[in-house]
Amino acid sequence: MNRKSLRDLFVSVLLASTATAAFSQPVIVEPNAPPPPPREETVPAPRAGYVWDAGHWSWDRGIYVWTPGHWQEVRSGYEWVPGHWVEDGANWRWIPGHWA
């Protein structure tokens, strides 16, 4: 392999590992379904430049705990996708909120 090919290969591997590290998030899998529909939460009046991210149930050391809603700063050209739980076989998996 010549020097240019080795350099190109090194750059490709470096970029791939950096991208993976930057976008990887821990996968949270729980053995039990989250509690029924979310708690009643008063949604504040609209706020320019922000979108409301509703509260949700989080898994913390073996129990579900309520995480209150908060504001997310708007990213131009993107839409906020709220986090949510999905059934995954016998378990439940948390999909974090993200911009799409």
DSSP file (Angstrom, degrees, kcal/mol; ACC not computed):
  #  RESIDUE AA STRUCTURE BP1 BP2  ACC     N-H-->O    O-->H-N    N-H-->O    O-->H-N    TCO  KAPPA ALPHA  PHI   PSI    X-CA   Y-CA   Z-CA
    1    1 A M              0   0    0      0, 0.0     2,-0.0     0, 0.0     0, 0.0   0.000 360.0 360.0 360.0 133.7    0.0    0.0    0.0
    2    2 A N     >  -     0   0    0      1,-0.1     4,-2.2     4,-0.0     5,-0.2  -0.281 360.0-100.8 -82.4 172.7    1.4    3.4   -0.9
    3    3 A R  H  > S+     0   0    0      1,-0.2     4,-2.3     2,-0.2     5,-0.2   0.870 120.6  51.4 -60.8 -41.8    1.7    6.4    1.4
    4    4 A K  H  > S+     0   0    0      2,-0.2     4,-2.7     1,-0.2    -1,-0.2   0.906 109.9  50.1 -64.6 -41.7   -1.3    8.2    0.0
    5    5 A S  H  > S+     0   0    0      2,-0.2     4,-2.5     1,-0.2    -2,-0.2   0.908 111.0  48.8 -63.5 -42.0   -3.5    5.1    0.4
    6    6 A L  H  X S+     0   0    0     -4,-2.2     4,-2.6     2,-0.2    -1,-0.2   0.915 112.0  48.8 -63.0 -42.8   -2.4    4.6    4.0
    7    7 A R  H  X S+     0   0    0     -4,-2.3     4,-2.5     2,-0.2    -2,-0.2   0.928 112.2  48.4 -62.7 -45.3   -3.1    8.3    4.8
    8    8 A D  H  X S+     0   0    0     -4,-2.7     4,-2.4     2,-0.2    -2,-0.2   0.901 112.2  49.0 -61.8 -41.9   -6.6    8.1    3.2
    9    9 A L  H  X S+     0   0    0     -4,-2.5     4,-2.5     2,-0.2     5,-0.2   0.926 111.3  49.6 -63.2 -45.4   -7.3    4.9    5.2
   10   10 A F  H  X S+     0   0    0     -4,-2.6     4,-2.6     1,-0.2    -2,-0.2   0.921 111.6  48.5 -59.7 -45.9   -6.2    6.5    8.4
   11   11 A V  H  X S+     0   0    0     -4,-2.5     4,-2.8     2,-0.2     5,-0.2   0.911 111.1  50.9 -62.4 -43.0   -8.3    9.6    7.8
   12   12 A S  H  X S+     0   0    0     -4,-2.4     4,-2.4     2,-0.2    -2,-0.2   0.926 112.8  45.1 -60.6 -46.2  -11.4    7.4    7.0
   13   13 A V  H  X S+     0   0    0     -4,-2.5     4,-2.5     2,-0.2     5,-0.2   0.915 113.6  50.2 -65.1 -43.0  -11.0    5.4   10.2
   14   14 A L  H  X S+     0   0    0     -4,-2.6     4,-2.2    -5,-0.2    -2,-0.2   0.927 112.6  46.1 -62.0 -46.2  -10.4    8.5   12.2
   15   15 A L  H  X S+     0   0    0     -4,-2.8     4,-2.6     2,-0.2     5,-0.2   0.904 112.7  50.5 -64.4 -41.3  -13.5   10.3   10.8
   16   16 A A  H  X S+     0   0    0     -4,-2.4     4,-2.2    -5,-0.2    -2,-0.2   0.918 112.6  45.6 -63.8 -43.5  -15.7    7.2   11.3
   17   17 A S  H  X S+     0   0    0     -4,-2.5     4,-2.1     2,-0.2    -1,-0.2   0.866 113.5  49.9 -69.9 -34.9  -14.6    6.7   14.9
   18   18 A T  H  X S+     0   0    0     -4,-2.2     4,-2.4    -5,-0.2    -2,-0.2   0.926 111.8  47.8 -67.6 -44.8  -15.1   10.4   15.6
   19   19 A A  H  X S+     0   0    0     -4,-2.6     4,-1.9     1,-0.2    -2,-0.2   0.913 112.2  50.0 -62.5 -42.6  -18.6   10.5   14.1
   20   20 A T  H  X S+     0   0    0     -4,-2.2     4,-1.4    -5,-0.2    -1,-0.2   0.923 112.7  46.2 -62.7 -44.7  -19.5    7.3   16.0
   21   21 A A  H  < S+     0   0    0     -4,-2.1    -1,-0.2     1,-0.2    -2,-0.2   0.885 112.4  50.9 -65.2 -38.9  -18.3    8.8   19.3
   22   22 A A  H  < S+     0   0    0     -4,-2.4    -1,-0.2     1,-0.2    -2,-0.2   0.842 120.3  33.1 -69.5 -33.0  -20.1   12.1   18.7
   23   23 A F  H  < S+     0   0    0     -4,-1.9    -1,-0.2    -5,-0.2    -2,-0.2   0.500  91.9 107.9-104.4  -4.5  -23.5   10.6   17.9
   24   24 A S     <  -     0   0    0     -4,-1.4    -4,-0.0    -5,-0.2    -3,-0.0  -0.505  42.7-179.1 -76.9 142.9  -23.5    7.5   20.1
   25   25 A Q        -     0   0    0     -2,-0.2    -2,-0.0    71,-0.0     2,-0.0  -0.975  36.8 -94.9-135.2 149.6  -25.8    7.5   23.1
   26   26 A P        -     0   0    0      0, 0.0     2,-0.6     0, 0.0     0, 0.0  -0.392  38.0-127.0 -63.7 142.8  -26.2    4.9   25.8
   27   27 A V        -     0   0    0     68,-0.1     2,-0.6    -2,-0.0    68,-0.1  -0.825  20.3-153.1 -92.3 122.7  -29.2    2.6   25.0
   28   28 A I  E     +A   94   0A   0     -2,-0.6    66,-2.0    66,-0.5     2,-0.4  -0.868  16.4 178.7-101.5 117.9  -31.5    2.4   28.0
   29   29 A V  E     -A   93   0A   0     -2,-0.6    64,-0.2    64,-0.2    -2,-0.0  -0.981   6.1-167.6-122.2 128.5  -33.5   -0.9   28.2
   30   30 A E  E     -A   92   0A   0     62,-3.4    62,-2.7    -2,-0.4    -2,-0.0  -0.860  23.4-140.7-116.6 148.7  -35.9   -1.5   31.1
   31   31 A P  S    S+     0   0    0      0, 0.0     2,-0.3     0, 0.0    -1,-0.1   0.693  85.2  53.5 -79.6 -17.6  -37.6   -4.7   32.1
   32   32 A N  S    S-     0   0    0     60,-0.1    60,-0.1     1,-0.0    -2,-0.1  -0.876  89.4-104.1-121.9 150.1  -40.9   -3.1   32.9
   33   33 A A        -     0   0    0     -2,-0.3    59,-0.0     1,-0.1    -1,-0.0  -0.360  44.3-104.9 -64.4 147.3  -43.3   -0.8   31.0
   34   34 A P        -     0   0    0      0, 0.0    -1,-0.1     0, 0.0    25,-0.0  -0.303  51.4 -80.0 -65.5 160.8  -43.2    2.9   32.0
   35   35 A P        -     0   0    0      0, 0.0    22,-0.1     0, 0.0    -3,-0.0  -0.097  64.5 -76.6 -56.0 162.5  -46.2    4.1   34.1
   36   36 A P  S    S-     0   0    0      0, 0.0     3,-0.1     0, 0.0     0, 0.0   0.101  88.6 -26.3 -54.8 177.2  -49.4    5.0   32.2
   37   37 A P  S    S-     0   0    0      0, 0.0     3,-0.1     0, 0.0     0, 0.0   0.291  90.5 -78.2 -30.0 150.5  -49.7    8.2   30.3
   38   38 A P        -     0   0    0      0, 0.0     3,-0.1     0, 0.0    18,-0.1   0.010  54.1 -90.2 -54.9 157.8  -47.6   11.1   31.4
   39   39 A R        -     0   0    0      1,-0.1     2,-0.3    -3,-0.1    16,-0.1  -0.173  52.5 -86.9 -58.6 158.3  -48.4   13.2   34.4
   40   40 A E        -     0   0    0     -3,-0.1     2,-0.4     2,-0.0    -1,-0.1  -0.572  55.1-176.9 -66.8 130.3  -50.5   16.3   34.0
   41   41 A E        -     0   0    0     -2,-0.3     2,-0.6    -3,-0.1    13,-0.0  -0.993  26.7-130.1-137.2 127.9  -48.0   19.1   33.1
   42   42 A T        -     0   0    0     -2,-0.4    -2,-0.0     1,-0.0     0, 0.0  -0.673  24.0-144.3 -78.7 117.9  -48.8   22.7   32.5
   43   43 A V        -     0   0    0     -2,-0.6    -1,-0.0     1,-0.1    11,-0.0  -0.727  19.1-125.8 -84.9 123.7  -47.2   23.7   29.3
   44   44 A P        -     0   0    0      0, 0.0     3,-0.1     0, 0.0     8,-0.1  -0.148  36.6 -81.2 -63.4 162.9  -45.9   27.3   29.5
   45   45 A A        -     0   0    0      1,-0.1     0, 0.0     0, 0.0     0, 0.0  -0.283  66.9 -77.4 -59.0 149.9  -47.0   29.9   26.9
   46   46 A P        -     0   0    0      0, 0.0     2,-0.5     0, 0.0    -1,-0.1  -0.131  46.1-152.1 -51.7 147.5  -45.0   29.8   23.6
   47   47 A R    >   -     0   0    0      3,-0.4     3,-2.0    -3,-0.1     5,-0.0  -0.988  21.8-112.4-128.7 120.5  -41.5   31.2   23.8
   48   48 A A  T 3  S+     0   0    0     -2,-0.5     3,-0.1     1,-0.3    26,-0.0  -0.247 100.8  13.7 -55.7 130.9  -39.9   32.7   20.7
   49   49 A G  T 3  S+     0   0    0      1,-0.2    25,-2.6    24,-0.1     2,-0.3   0.519 114.7  86.5  83.9   5.9  -36.9   30.6   19.5
   50   50 A Y  E <   -C   73   0B   0     -3,-2.0    -3,-0.4    23,-0.3     2,-0.4  -0.950  58.0-151.7-137.4 156.0  -37.7   27.6   21.7
   51   51 A V  E     -C   72   0B   0     21,-2.6    21,-2.8    -2,-0.3     2,-0.4  -0.976  29.1-115.6-124.6 141.9  -39.9   24.5   21.6
   52   52 A W  E     -C   71   0B   0     -2,-0.4     2,-0.7    19,-0.2    19,-0.2  -0.639  19.7-157.3 -80.8 128.1  -41.3   22.8   24.7
   53   53 A D  E     -C   70   0B   0     17,-3.1    17,-2.1    -2,-0.4    -1,-0.0  -0.912  24.6-132.6-104.1 106.1  -40.0   19.3   25.4
   54   54 A A        -     0   0    0     -2,-0.7    29,-0.2    15,-0.2    13,-0.0  -0.087  24.1 -95.8 -60.5 155.8  -42.7   17.6   27.6
   55   55 A G        -     0   0    0     14,-0.1     2,-0.3   -16,-0.1    -1,-0.1  -0.207  46.1-177.0 -65.8 162.6  -41.8   15.7   30.7
   56   56 A H  E     -D   67   0C   0     11,-2.1    11,-2.9     9,-0.1     2,-0.4  -0.969  32.4 -89.6-155.3 165.7  -41.3   12.0   30.7
   57   57 A W  E     -D   66   0C   0     -2,-0.3     2,-0.3     9,-0.2     9,-0.2  -0.713  41.6-165.8 -82.9 130.6  -40.7    8.9   32.8
   58   58 A S  E     -D   65   0C   0      7,-3.3     7,-2.9    -2,-0.4     2,-0.6  -0.845  20.7-122.8-113.7 153.5  -37.0    8.1   33.2
   59   59 A W  E     +D   64   0C   0     -2,-0.3     2,-0.4     5,-0.2     5,-0.2  -0.866  35.7 172.7 -96.7 122.2  -35.4    4.9   34.5
   60   60 A D  E >   -D   63   0C   0      3,-3.2     3,-1.1    -2,-0.6    -2,-0.0  -0.917  63.2 -32.2-139.0 109.8  -33.2    5.6   37.5
   61   61 A R  T 3  S-     0   0    0     -2,-0.4     3,-0.1     1,-0.2    -1,-0.1   0.865 127.0 -37.5  51.0  45.9  -31.6    2.9   39.6
   62   62 A G  T 3  S+     0   0    0      1,-0.2     2,-0.3     0, 0.0    -1,-0.2   0.466 124.2  76.2  93.6   1.1  -34.4    0.4   39.2
   63   63 A I  E <  S-D   60   0C   0     -3,-1.1    -3,-3.2     2,-0.0     2,-0.4  -0.974  77.5-110.7-140.6 157.3  -37.4    2.7   39.3
   64   64 A Y  E     -D   59   0C   0     -2,-0.3     2,-0.3    -5,-0.2    -5,-0.2  -0.734  36.0-175.4 -85.2 134.4  -39.2    5.1   37.0
   65   65 A V  E     -D   58   0C   0     -7,-2.9    -7,-3.3    -2,-0.4     2,-0.4  -0.954  28.4-108.3-128.1 149.6  -38.9    8.8   38.1
   66   66 A W  E     -D   57   0C   0     -2,-0.3    -9,-0.2    -9,-0.2   -11,-0.0  -0.621  24.4-162.4 -81.0 130.8  -40.6   11.8   36.5
   67   67 A T  E     -D   56   0C   0    -11,-2.9   -11,-2.1    -2,-0.4    -1,-0.0  -0.963  23.4-129.8-110.4 115.2  -38.4   14.2   34.6
   68   68 A P        -     0   0    0      0, 0.0   -27,-0.0     0, 0.0   -12,-0.0  -0.182  26.0 -97.1 -66.4 158.0  -40.1   17.5   34.1
   69   69 A G        -     0   0    0    -14,-0.1     2,-0.3   -17,-0.0   -15,-0.2  -0.184  43.7-179.4 -67.2 164.1  -40.4   19.2   30.8
   70   70 A H  E     -C   53   0B   0    -17,-2.1   -17,-3.1   -19,-0.1     2,-0.3  -0.965  30.6 -87.2-157.7 168.3  -38.1   22.0   29.6
   71   71 A W  E     -C   52   0B   0     -2,-0.3     2,-0.5   -19,-0.2   -19,-0.2  -0.623  29.9-158.3 -85.0 141.4  -37.4   24.3   26.7
   72   72 A Q  E     -C   51   0B   0    -21,-2.8   -21,-2.6    -2,-0.3     2,-0.2  -0.982  25.1-118.8-115.9 129.8  -35.2   23.3   23.8
   73   73 A E  E     -C   50   0B   0     -2,-0.5   -23,-0.3   -23,-0.2   -24,-0.1  -0.504  37.5-109.0 -68.3 132.1  -33.6   26.0   21.7
   74   74 A V        -     0   0    0    -25,-2.6     2,-0.6    -2,-0.2    -1,-0.1  -0.328  23.2-148.5 -64.3 139.6  -34.9   25.8   18.1
   75   75 A R    >   -     0   0    0      3,-0.2     3,-2.1    -3,-0.1    -1,-0.1  -0.957  27.6-116.6-109.1 116.0  -32.5   24.6   15.4
   76   76 A S  T 3  S+     0   0    0     -2,-0.6     3,-0.1     1,-0.3     0, 0.0  -0.231  97.4  15.9 -54.9 130.7  -33.2   26.3   12.1
   77   77 A G  T 3  S+     0   0    0      1,-0.3     2,-0.3    23,-0.0    -1,-0.3   0.465 110.6  95.4  85.9   1.8  -34.3   23.8    9.5
   78   78 A Y    <   -     0   0    0     -3,-2.1     2,-0.4    22,-0.0    -1,-0.3  -0.837  61.8-141.3-123.5 160.8  -35.0   21.0   12.0
   79   79 A E        -     0   0    0     -2,-0.3    21,-2.5    -3,-0.1     2,-0.4  -0.974  25.2-118.5-121.4 137.1  -38.0   19.6   13.8
   80   80 A W  E     -E   99   0D   0     -2,-0.4    19,-0.2    19,-0.2    17,-0.0  -0.603  22.0-162.3 -76.8 127.5  -37.9   18.5   17.4
   81   81 A V  E     -E   98   0D   0     17,-3.1    17,-2.2    -2,-0.4   -28,-0.0  -0.950  22.2-130.9-108.7 111.8  -38.8   14.8   17.9
   82   82 A P        -     0   0    0      0, 0.0   -29,-0.0     0, 0.0    13,-0.0  -0.224  24.2-102.2 -63.5 150.8  -39.7   14.2   21.5
   83   83 A G        +     0   0    0    -29,-0.2     2,-0.3    14,-0.1    14,-0.1  -0.348  49.3 173.8 -65.5 153.1  -38.1   11.3   23.4
   84   84 A H  E     -B   95   0A   0     11,-2.0    11,-2.9   -28,-0.1     2,-0.3  -0.992  31.9-111.5-161.1 156.4  -40.4    8.2   23.9
   85   85 A W  E     -B   94   0A   0     -2,-0.3     2,-0.4     9,-0.2     9,-0.2  -0.726  29.3-168.3 -90.7 140.7  -40.5    4.7   25.1
   86   86 A V  E     -B   93   0A   0      7,-2.4     7,-2.9    -2,-0.3     2,-0.3  -0.985  26.6-114.4-128.5 142.8  -40.9    1.8   22.7
   87   87 A E  E     -B   92   0A   0     -2,-0.4     2,-0.4     5,-0.2     5,-0.3  -0.597  29.9-173.9 -74.2 132.0  -41.7   -1.9   23.5
   88   88 A D  E >   -B   91   0A   0      3,-3.2     3,-1.8    -2,-0.3     2,-0.4  -0.766  57.2 -67.7-131.0  83.7  -38.7   -4.0   22.5
   89   89 A G  T 3  S-     0   0    0     -2,-0.4    -1,-0.1     1,-0.3     0, 0.0  -0.568 117.3 -13.8  68.4-125.4  -39.7   -7.7   22.9
   90   90 A A  T 3  S+     0   0    0     -2,-0.4    -1,-0.3    -3,-0.1     2,-0.2   0.483 133.9  62.2 -85.9  -3.0  -40.1   -8.3   26.7
   91   91 A N  E <  S- B   0  88A   0     -3,-1.8    -3,-3.2   -59,-0.0     2,-0.4  -0.554  76.1-123.2-116.0 178.8  -38.4   -5.0   27.5
   92   92 A W  E     -AB  30  87A   0    -62,-2.7   -62,-3.4    -5,-0.3     2,-0.4  -0.976  20.2-158.0-125.1 140.2  -38.8   -1.2   27.0
   93   93 A R  E     -AB  29  86A   0     -7,-2.9    -7,-2.4    -2,-0.4     2,-0.5  -0.959  12.8-133.4-123.4 136.3  -36.3    1.0   25.3
   94   94 A W  E     -AB  28  85A   0    -66,-2.0   -66,-0.5    -2,-0.4    -9,-0.2  -0.763  11.5-160.2 -89.4 126.7  -35.9    4.8   25.6
   95   95 A I  E     - B   0  84A   0    -11,-2.9   -11,-2.0    -2,-0.5     3,-0.1  -0.935  24.2-132.5-103.5 110.5  -35.5    6.8   22.4
   96   96 A P        -     0   0    0      0, 0.0   -15,-0.0     0, 0.0   -71,-0.0  -0.238  25.1 -98.3 -64.3 150.3  -34.0   10.1   23.4
   97   97 A G        +     0   0    0    -14,-0.1     2,-0.3   -17,-0.0   -14,-0.1  -0.348  54.9 166.5 -61.9 149.1  -35.5   13.4   22.0
   98   98 A H  E     -E   81   0D   0    -17,-2.2   -17,-3.1    -3,-0.1     2,-0.4  -0.984  39.3-100.2-160.4 164.2  -33.6   14.7   19.0
   99   99 A W  E      E   80   0D   0     -2,-0.3   -19,-0.2   -19,-0.2   -25,-0.0  -0.793 360.0 360.0 -92.5 133.3  -33.6   17.2   16.1
  100  100 A A              0   0    0    -21,-2.5   -20,-0.1    -2,-0.4    -1,-0.1   0.343 360.0 360.0-128.2 360.0  -34.5   15.7   12.7
